[in-house]
């Protein structure tokens, strides 16, 4: 029976999602070892202060950089009793369709859709059309946030303020050790699926530090999009065997199944 290793964060993983459903129906065994962990900053004072300012109407736009950012925003804002006030007083922007979909689940309309692969010039053109020049914009993202987005805002005269909403960390020591054990065993996966350049970077770091010889003998690699595929190609000098035609779970599952059946 074929086996696929998923490297998504535990917060993004669900036994009921489309990826699990499609792979399971195809008779594929699923193994999970997250290469990323998400958590609030150790000191949330700056975050809480900026959420309070947002509730007071200081920001015209709040831009969330990922579905994870939406989840962390909702949790912290509701815990502080400021969620409803913030939603009433600010318009929201979302980086990528998945982030916009996550906002929709909260009943929040995306007023500023931002493409995942937008360069500075493209973003500046988009922002100009949306008339954000001179507007105060709050960027809530990971500590490894999108600097291109901030630069594009500055270039067209917006007033961005970037605040760390959550921290992105690599795998736990236990998960790193389990990864090495799995790749060295006879039960190693036939495909390893990656969902972001960050996850792949941490995967490579684990192997380089703990078992560098495995880098030359990795199984097939699947990527949910071209951005992640390029990270793989640059690091390994090898094109991933599977690149989802669309950057979503359904397309990734279909392409993995097709690859394993050939």
C-alpha positions as CSV (number, residue, x, y, z in Angstrom):
1,X,0.0,0.0,0.0
2,X,1.3,3.5,-0.9
3,X,2.1,5.9,1.8
4,X,2.1,9.8,1.8
5,X,3.8,11.9,4.5
6,X,2.0,15.2,5.1
7,X,4.2,18.0,6.7
8,X,1.4,20.5,7.5
9,X,1.2,22.1,10.9
10,X,-1.2,20.2,13.3
11,X,-3.5,23.3,13.4
12,X,-4.0,22.8,9.6
13,X,-4.5,19.1,9.7
14,X,-7.9,17.4,9.9
15,X,-9.0,13.8,9.4
16,X,-12.2,15.2,7.8
17,X,-10.6,17.5,5.2
18,X,-10.6,16.9,1.4
19,X,-7.0,15.8,1.3
20,X,-7.4,13.1,3.8
21,X,-10.7,12.0,2.3
22,X,-9.4,11.7,-1.2
23,X,-6.2,9.9,-0.3
24,X,-8.0,7.5,2.0
25,X,-10.6,6.6,-0.6
26,X,-7.7,5.8,-3.0
27,X,-6.3,3.4,-0.4
28,X,-3.3,5.5,0.4
29,X,-1.8,5.4,3.9
30,X,-1.4,8.9,5.5
31,X,1.4,9.7,7.9
32,X,1.7,13.2,9.5
33,X,4.8,14.9,10.8
34,X,4.4,18.7,11.0
35,X,7.5,20.7,10.0
36,X,6.0,24.0,11.3
37,X,4.5,25.0,14.7
38,X,2.5,28.1,15.4
39,X,2.2,29.9,18.8
40,X,1.5,33.3,20.2
41,X,4.5,35.5,21.1
42,X,5.8,35.0,24.6
43,X,5.0,38.6,25.3
44,X,1.6,39.7,23.7
45,X,1.7,43.2,25.1
46,X,2.4,44.9,21.8
47,X,-0.2,42.7,20.0
48,X,-2.9,43.5,22.6
49,X,-2.1,47.2,22.5
50,X,-2.5,47.3,18.7
51,X,-5.7,45.3,18.8
52,X,-7.0,47.9,21.3
53,X,-6.1,50.7,18.9
54,X,-7.8,48.8,16.1
55,X,-11.0,48.5,18.2
56,X,-10.8,52.3,18.6
57,X,-10.8,52.8,14.9
58,X,-7.2,53.8,14.3
59,X,-6.7,51.6,11.3
60,X,-8.5,51.8,7.9
61,X,-7.4,48.3,6.9
62,X,-6.3,45.2,8.7
63,X,-4.4,42.7,6.5
64,X,-4.1,39.1,7.5
65,X,-1.4,37.1,5.8
66,X,-2.6,33.5,6.1
67,X,-5.5,31.3,7.3
68,X,-3.4,30.8,10.5
69,X,-3.3,34.6,11.0
70,X,-7.1,34.7,10.8
71,X,-7.3,32.0,13.5
72,X,-4.9,33.7,15.8
73,X,-6.5,37.1,15.3
74,X,-9.9,35.7,16.1
75,X,-8.7,33.9,19.2
76,X,-6.8,36.9,20.7
77,X,-9.4,39.5,19.7
78,X,-12.3,37.5,21.2
79,X,-10.3,36.7,24.3
80,X,-9.8,40.4,24.8
81,X,-13.4,41.2,24.1
82,X,-12.5,43.4,21.1
83,X,-13.4,41.2,18.1
84,X,-16.8,42.8,17.3
85,X,-15.5,46.3,17.7
86,X,-12.6,45.7,15.4
87,X,-14.8,44.1,12.7
88,X,-17.1,47.1,12.9
89,X,-14.4,49.7,12.6
90,X,-11.9,48.3,10.0
91,X,-11.9,46.9,6.5
92,X,-10.0,43.7,6.0
93,X,-7.5,42.5,3.5
94,X,-6.4,38.9,2.9
95,X,-3.3,37.5,1.2
96,X,-4.5,34.6,-0.9
97,X,-7.8,33.0,-1.5
98,X,-7.5,30.6,1.4
99,X,-7.1,33.5,3.8
100,X,-10.1,35.2,2.3
101,X,-12.2,32.0,2.7
102,X,-11.2,31.8,6.4
103,X,-12.4,35.4,6.9
104,X,-15.7,34.5,5.2
105,X,-16.3,31.8,7.8
106,X,-16.2,34.6,10.4
107,X,-18.6,36.6,8.5
108,X,-16.0,39.1,7.4
109,X,-15.9,40.4,3.8
110,X,-12.5,40.8,2.2
111,X,-12.3,44.4,0.9
112,X,-8.7,44.1,-0.2
113,X,-7.8,40.8,-1.9
114,X,-4.0,40.4,-2.3
115,X,-2.5,37.7,-4.6
116,X,0.0,35.3,-3.0
117,X,2.7,35.9,-5.7
118,X,2.3,39.6,-6.1
119,X,5.5,41.5,-6.7
120,X,6.0,45.0,-5.4
121,X,4.9,46.7,-8.7
122,X,1.8,44.5,-9.0
123,X,0.8,45.1,-5.4
124,X,1.3,48.8,-5.8
125,X,-1.0,48.8,-8.8
126,X,-3.6,46.8,-6.9
127,X,-3.5,49.1,-3.9
128,X,-3.8,52.2,-6.0
129,X,-7.0,50.9,-7.5
130,X,-8.3,50.2,-4.0
131,X,-7.4,53.7,-2.9
132,X,-5.3,52.9,0.2
133,X,-3.0,55.8,-0.4
134,X,-2.8,57.8,2.9
135,X,-4.6,55.0,4.8
136,X,-3.4,53.5,8.0
137,X,-2.9,49.8,7.5
138,X,-2.3,47.1,10.1
139,X,-0.3,44.0,9.0
140,X,-0.9,41.1,11.3
141,X,1.4,38.2,10.4
142,X,4.1,35.8,11.6
143,X,7.6,37.1,12.7
144,X,8.7,36.1,9.2
145,X,6.1,38.3,7.6
146,X,5.8,39.5,4.0
147,X,8.2,42.5,3.6
148,X,7.2,42.9,0.0
149,X,3.7,43.8,1.1
150,X,5.0,46.4,3.6
151,X,7.3,48.0,0.9
152,X,4.5,48.1,-1.6
153,X,2.3,50.0,0.8
154,X,5.0,52.5,1.6
155,X,5.7,53.0,-2.1
156,X,2.1,54.3,-2.7
157,X,2.0,56.5,0.4
158,X,0.0,54.2,2.7
159,X,1.0,54.1,6.4
160,X,1.6,50.5,7.3
161,X,2.3,49.1,10.7
162,X,3.5,45.5,11.0
163,X,2.9,43.6,14.2
164,X,3.8,40.0,15.1
165,X,0.5,38.1,15.6
166,X,2.1,34.6,16.0
167,X,5.5,32.9,15.8
168,X,6.4,30.3,13.2
169,X,8.8,27.7,14.5
170,X,10.3,24.5,13.2
171,X,9.3,21.0,14.2
172,X,9.7,19.8,17.8
173,X,12.7,17.7,18.7
174,X,10.4,14.7,19.0
175,X,8.9,15.2,15.5
176,X,12.4,15.8,14.0
177,X,13.6,12.5,15.5
178,X,10.5,10.7,14.2
179,X,11.1,12.1,10.8
180,X,14.6,10.6,10.7
181,X,13.4,7.3,12.0
182,X,10.7,7.1,9.3
183,X,13.0,8.0,6.4
184,X,15.5,5.4,7.5
185,X,12.9,2.7,8.0
186,X,11.6,0.1,5.5
187,X,8.2,1.8,6.0
188,X,9.4,5.1,4.5
189,X,6.8,7.1,2.5
190,X,6.5,7.0,-1.2
191,X,5.7,10.7,-1.4
192,X,6.4,13.6,1.0
193,X,3.9,16.5,0.6
194,X,4.9,20.1,1.3
195,X,2.6,23.0,1.7
196,X,4.9,26.0,2.1
197,X,8.5,27.1,1.5
198,X,8.9,27.5,5.3
199,X,7.9,23.9,6.0
200,X,10.4,22.7,3.3
201,X,13.2,24.9,4.7
202,X,12.7,23.4,8.2
203,X,12.6,19.9,6.7
204,X,15.9,20.4,5.0
205,X,17.4,21.9,8.1
206,X,16.4,18.8,10.2
207,X,18.0,16.5,7.7
208,X,21.1,18.6,7.3
209,X,21.7,18.7,11.0
210,X,20.7,15.1,11.9
211,X,21.0,12.9,8.8
212,X,22.4,14.7,5.8
213,X,22.9,11.5,3.8
214,X,19.2,11.1,3.5
215,X,19.0,14.3,1.3
216,X,20.4,12.2,-1.6
217,X,17.8,9.5,-1.3
218,X,14.5,11.3,-0.7
219,X,11.3,9.8,-2.0
220,X,9.0,11.6,-4.5
221,X,8.2,15.2,-3.5
222,X,4.8,16.8,-3.9
223,X,4.2,20.6,-3.6
224,X,0.9,22.4,-3.3
225,X,2.1,25.3,-5.5
226,X,4.8,26.6,-7.7
227,X,6.3,28.8,-5.0
228,X,7.0,25.8,-2.8
229,X,8.2,23.8,-5.8
230,X,10.8,26.5,-6.5
231,X,12.1,26.3,-3.0
232,X,12.6,22.5,-3.5
233,X,14.3,23.0,-6.8
234,X,16.7,25.6,-5.4
235,X,17.7,23.6,-2.4
236,X,17.9,20.1,-3.9
237,X,18.7,20.9,-7.5
238,X,15.8,18.7,-8.4
239,X,12.3,19.4,-9.8
240,X,9.5,18.0,-7.5
241,X,7.8,15.0,-9.1
242,X,4.3,16.4,-8.2
243,X,3.2,20.0,-8.4
244,X,-0.5,20.6,-7.9
245,X,-2.0,22.2,-11.0
246,X,-4.1,24.4,-8.6
247,X,-2.9,25.5,-5.2
248,X,-5.6,23.6,-3.3
249,X,-6.1,20.3,-1.5
250,X,-8.2,18.7,-4.2
251,X,-5.7,19.3,-6.9
252,X,-2.8,18.1,-4.8
253,X,-4.7,14.9,-3.8
254,X,-5.6,14.2,-7.5
255,X,-2.0,14.7,-8.7
256,X,-0.6,12.5,-5.9
257,X,-3.1,9.7,-6.6
258,X,-2.3,10.0,-10.4
259,X,1.5,9.8,-9.7
260,X,1.2,6.7,-7.4
261,X,-1.0,4.8,-9.8
262,X,1.5,5.1,-12.7
